[in-house]
Amino acid sequence: MVVVVWMALSGNALAHSFTAALIVAGDNREASLAEAVRGFLLAADERDAHANETSDGHLGGVDVHVLPLPRDAAALVEGLIGNPTEPGDVVVVFGTEAAASEAVRKYQSNSTVLLQAVLTEGWDDDEGTGSFVARYQRAYGTAPGVLAATGYHAARRLDVAIRPLDGVFPRAALEDAWRSTDSRLPW
């Protein structure tokens, strides 16, 4: 499965905080969105998590608030701490190329950048992914699916892209950093 990820930057992010809006295009959107968000949250908690957080985790050392879209789908995701009221600073759309292209038209602006996250075969091989499957199972009590792995991978790529910038700006630098992230990031 090729998963296309679109990222739009709105320009509203604070220096040490941003909102990542996640959208899943295609069938069974609500359950798929919950799975993608759980994978994203796992990655956001692994790097810089700490007690008494007021955000949903950290990516690149920066607080991230996760906003599942549509907003009513947020009820399907347990463990969201942040309650972002602003639109997403980074919008990630998961889905096949055709479905993602259709969904992104609703959110498209002149700042939209097409990004592709392609998972290699064997993402669910515990040995090959550094026990991603085991960590996901411990956190959520169920085995991850492809959207959980894709959400995790997208968050890891954002972590690598944001870390040297200490935020999601300047936009061009984040876009370049995202494009340069290796699809073979450590799991």
Secondary structure as GFF3:
##gff-version 3
##sequence-region A 1 187
A	DSSP	beta_strand	3	9	.	.	.	ID=ss1
A	DSSP	beta_strand	17	24	.	.	.	ID=ss2
A	DSSP	alpha_helix	29	48	.	.	.	ID=ss3
A	DSSP	beta_strand	58	59	.	.	.	ID=ss4
A	DSSP	beta_strand	62	69	.	.	.	ID=ss5
A	DSSP	three_ten_helix	71	76	.	.	.	ID=ss6
A	DSSP	beta_strand	90	94	.	.	.	ID=ss7
A	DSSP	alpha_helix	97	107	.	.	.	ID=ss8
A	DSSP	beta_strand	112	117	.	.	.	ID=ss9
A	DSSP	alpha_helix	132	140	.	.	.	ID=ss10
A	DSSP	alpha_helix	146	162	.	.	.	ID=ss11
A	DSSP	alpha_helix	171	180	.	.	.	ID=ss12
###
